[in-house]
Amino acid sequence: MGRTTNEPGKGVRARFKEWFFAAYMKWMGEQPLNLEAAADVSAFAKFLGVTSFNAYRFIRGNTVPRGADLTAISSRLGPDVYFTLGRQAPG
């Protein structure tokens, strides 16, 4: 008997990874050019309201957001994050 896990499948993680990276690239393109304050993943994480650690995990496709991270990402990037994850947006 296989073990049961709440971790989403590789397909969901891959789809989210692609969506999240595209959102990051779009956000980077909207940032002013400033050599002292590079628009990096840590700055994107701060903009979203998630930890840098989790943002790096999302970009690498290691995991997908849940709970407060999912809510924070949705509040900044819209409800498409839910559809990308195969879930219905709340409300």
C-alpha positions as CSV (number, residue, x, y, z in Angstrom):
1,M,0.0,0.0,0.0
2,G,1.4,3.4,-1.0
3,R,1.7,6.2,1.4
4,T,-0.7,9.1,1.4
5,T,0.5,12.7,1.3
6,N,-1.0,16.1,1.1
7,E,1.8,17.3,-1.2
8,P,0.5,18.2,-4.7
9,G,1.6,16.1,-7.7
10,K,4.5,17.0,-9.9
11,G,2.2,18.3,-12.6
12,V,0.7,20.9,-10.3
13,R,4.1,21.9,-9.0
14,A,5.4,22.3,-12.5
15,R,2.4,24.3,-13.6
16,F,2.7,26.6,-10.6
17,K,6.5,26.9,-11.1
18,E,5.9,28.1,-14.6
19,W,3.1,30.5,-13.6
20,F,5.1,31.9,-10.6
21,F,8.3,32.4,-12.7
22,A,6.3,34.3,-15.4
23,A,4.7,36.5,-12.7
24,Y,8.2,37.2,-11.3
25,M,9.6,38.1,-14.7
26,K,6.6,40.4,-15.4
27,W,7.1,42.1,-12.0
28,M,10.9,42.5,-12.7
29,G,10.1,44.2,-16.0
30,E,7.9,46.7,-14.1
31,Q,10.6,47.7,-11.7
32,P,12.7,50.8,-12.2
33,L,16.3,50.2,-13.2
34,N,18.3,50.8,-10.1
35,L,21.7,49.2,-9.6
36,E,21.6,49.6,-5.8
37,A,18.2,47.9,-5.3
38,A,18.2,45.0,-7.7
39,A,14.7,43.5,-8.4
40,D,15.6,40.0,-7.1
41,V,13.6,37.1,-5.7
42,S,13.9,38.5,-2.2
43,A,12.4,41.8,-3.3
44,F,9.6,40.0,-5.1
45,A,8.9,37.9,-2.0
46,K,8.7,41.1,0.1
47,F,6.3,42.6,-2.5
48,L,4.1,39.4,-2.3
49,G,4.3,39.1,1.5
50,V,5.9,35.7,1.6
51,T,9.3,34.7,2.9
52,S,12.3,34.7,0.6
53,F,12.9,31.0,1.5
54,N,9.4,30.1,0.2
55,A,9.7,32.3,-2.9
56,Y,12.8,30.5,-3.9
57,R,11.1,27.1,-3.3
58,F,8.2,28.2,-5.5
59,I,10.5,29.3,-8.3
60,R,12.4,26.0,-8.1
61,G,9.1,24.0,-8.2
62,N,9.9,22.4,-4.8
63,T,6.5,23.2,-3.4
64,V,3.3,25.3,-3.9
65,P,1.9,27.9,-1.7
66,R,-0.7,27.1,1.0
67,G,-2.5,29.1,3.7
68,A,-1.2,32.6,4.3
69,D,1.3,32.4,1.4
70,L,-1.5,31.5,-1.0
71,T,-3.7,34.3,0.3
72,A,-0.8,36.8,0.1
73,I,0.1,35.8,-3.5
74,S,-3.6,36.0,-4.5
75,S,-4.0,39.5,-3.0
76,R,-1.0,40.8,-5.1
77,L,-1.3,38.7,-8.3
78,G,-5.0,37.9,-8.5
79,P,-7.1,34.8,-8.3
80,D,-5.4,33.0,-11.2
81,V,-3.0,31.5,-8.6
82,Y,-5.9,29.3,-7.4
83,F,-6.8,28.1,-11.0
84,T,-3.1,27.4,-11.6
85,L,-3.2,25.1,-8.6
86,G,-6.4,23.5,-9.7
87,R,-8.4,25.0,-6.9
88,Q,-11.4,27.3,-6.8
89,A,-10.8,30.9,-5.6
90,P,-12.5,31.6,-2.3
91,G,-15.5,33.8,-2.1
